[in-house]
Amino acid sequence: MQAIVVTPVKNSLVSTLDTIGAIFESRGNFSYWVFNDYSTPHTKRGLEDAQSKLGFELVHLEDLTSNPSPNYKTVLQFSQKKAIEADVPLIIVESDVTVQPNTLQQLLLFAQSNPRIGMVGAITHDKDGNINFPYLKFKKYSSKASVKTDRSLSFCCTLISKDFLKKYDFSQLDKSRDWYDTHISRKSLELGFDNHVLMNLPVQHNPHGSRPWKQLKYKNPILYYFKKWFSGKDKI
């Protein structure tokens, strides 16, 4: 096995099945885990049907925690334990991302060639091949193969190295937060690791495909920030 690959899921079954299908078209030897975070019964049934056909590991987070969605902390802690036990990196591919057949292998090869790596992410594109959220700030580097960065990496399609996983215990993650990509990116740098974005390794990203309310950030930012700050949503 070369890596543990995980996908957290919250509804959006169509895009999730695209994500899962692309993972199974990937080159390499991976253990693949899908985490269903209190999705609808329709999504739950769809994931169980896909599991029976493809054979990935499916975890219903309702069996692990009574905490309401989102449960990214639980996913990260569970996945870190599995990766350390197997002595392999962890690759997160979110349910609104479609990888290419070589994506996972290229992440691994880059990490193996750069022993100081803490995290390395694939650049996100829209369906027309343009760099999109969350990596719009990297457009100016589009001619480069990779960018070493002190900016936060997204978990859209990101490898976390074995050495970093062993050095930072995810049980220390702040329970009051919902999302941890910014915190973990910063912790990687604090511990002396390097973070990179691979500009020549695009993945297709449908931003916030599983959480449509977050589209308000672009359509109605005032309402988005009202929900974020006053409704306790989207804590990073």
N, C-alpha and C positions, 0 to 999 in steps of 0.2 A: 504494500500500500504506500502511495506517495503523499497523500494528504487526506484530512477529513474535510469534506465539503458540506456546508450547511446552508439551508434556505429557510428563513422565518416566513410564515405565511399568515396573512390576515385577509381572508376573502379574495376577491379578484381572481376567480378560478381560471379563467381563460388565460390571462397573462402568466399565472403560476404554472399552468401546464406547459406553456411555451418554455418557461425557464427550466422546468424539470426535463422536458424533452431535449433541450439543448445540452444540458449536463450529460445526458446519456449518449449524446453524439460526440462527447469530448474524448480526445485521445488521452490515454493514461489509465492508471489503476487507483481508484479513489473509493473511499467509503462515504456514501452520500446520505445525509440526514435531513429530513424535512420536519419543521416544527410548526404545527397548527396552533395558532394563538387565538383560541376562542372564536373561530370562524363560524359562519352559519352552518346549519345541518347540510345544506346543499354543497357547500365547499368541502365539508368534512367527508361526505360520501364520495365526492369526486376525487379527493386525495386518496381515500382508501381503495377506490377502483384503480387509480394509477399505480398505487403501491403493489396491488395484486398482479398487475401486468408487468411492472418494471423491476420490482424487488428492492426499492430503496427502504431505508429505515424511516418510519413515520412515528413521530411523537406528538400526541395531543397534550398540549400544555395544561389542560384542565386536569390531567392525571398527575401532574407534578406540583402545581401551585393553585391556590384559590384566589390569587391576586388577579384582578381584572386586567385585560389587555390594555396597553402593550407590555409584554414580558421579555424584552430584549435582554435584560440582565440574566434571567434564567437560561435563555438560549446560550448566551456567551459563557456562562459558568459551566453548563453541561458540556458544551463543545470543547472548552479549554481542557476539561478533565479527560475527555476522550482523546484529544490530540496529544496530550502529554503522555497518556498511557501507551499510545501507539508510537510515540516519538516521531511525530510528523507535524508539518505546518497545518494551520487552520485556514481554509479559504471560505469566505462568506460571499454568497451570490444571492442577492435579494430577489424577491418575487416579481419585480418589474424590470428585470434585466435578462437579456438573451445573449449568452456567450457564443463565441465561435468555436469550432472544433479544436483549435490550438490554444485557446485562451488560458486554460488552467495549466497546461504544460509550459507555456511561456512565462507565466507568473512564477512557477517553480524553478525554471531554468535561471531566471533573473535573480531570484533569491539565492540559489545555490552559487551563483557567480559573484554575489556581493554579500560576504559573510556578516557585514555590519547592518544588514537589513532588519528593521523592525516591522515595517509594513510596506507593501507595494500594491498599488491599485491600477486597474485597467481604466483608460480614459473612456468616458461615456459619450455616446453619440445619439442623435435622433435618427428616425427612420430614413432621413435624407443624407445621412453621413456627416452631419455637422455636430461639433462639440456642443453638448448641452449641460443642463444642471445635473450634478452639482459642481461640475468642473469648468464652468464658463470662464473662470479667472485664469485658466491655463491656455486659453486660445492663442495667446501671444507666443506660446512655445510649440505651436503645431508643427514646426519644421524639425523639432528635436525627436530623438528616439525615446528618451526618458528625461524626467526632471526630478532632481533631488529637491525636496521642499520642506519648509517648516510650517507650511499651511496644513490645515486639517484635511485628512483623507476621509472620503466617504466609505461606507461599507457596501456600496453598490456591488462591486466585484473586487475584493481585496484579500490579499494573503497576509496573514500574521505569522511571523517566523517562529520556529521552535524555541530559539533562544529568548525571544521576548516573552513568549507564553510561559516559559519557566521562570522568568525574572519578575513578572508582575502578576499577582494573584487577582483574578477577576472577582473574588469574593469581597474585595475592597471597593467595588463599584458603589457609588452613591445610590441608595435605595429610593431617594426622592426624585431621581431622574428617569426619563423615558428612553433616551437615546444616548449612546456612548461613543460614537465615532470620534467626535471632537476631543473628548477626554482621553481616550485611548491613544489617539494620534499624538497628543501632547505628552502623554506618559512615555511613549516610545522615545521621543526626543530627549526627555528628561533623563532617561536611563542610558543615554549614549548611543542609541540606535539611529539609523538613517531611514527616512521615509521617501519613497519614490512614486511617481505616477508614470506609467508607460504610455507615451503619446502615440506609439506605433502599434498599440494593442487595443483597438476599439471594441466596445460592447454596446449593444443597443439598449437604451434606457428610456422607459416610459415613466417620467417622474411621478412619484406618489401614486402609482397605479393601484396600490392596495388600500390607500387612505385618501379618497377623493376630496375630503374636506380640506386637505392641505393645498389643493389647487387654488384655494382662495388667496394664497400668498401672491399669486400672479394676477388673478381676476379682480379681487377685492381685498387689497392688503390691510385696510382698516379693520374689516371684519375678521380677517385671519389673525391679526395681532390681538383683537379683542378675545377671540377664542383661546389663543395661546396663553395670554397673561391672566385673563379673568376666569376662564373655564378650566385652567390647570392642564391644558393640553400641550403636547410637543415640548416637554422639558428636556433641554440638552445640557 
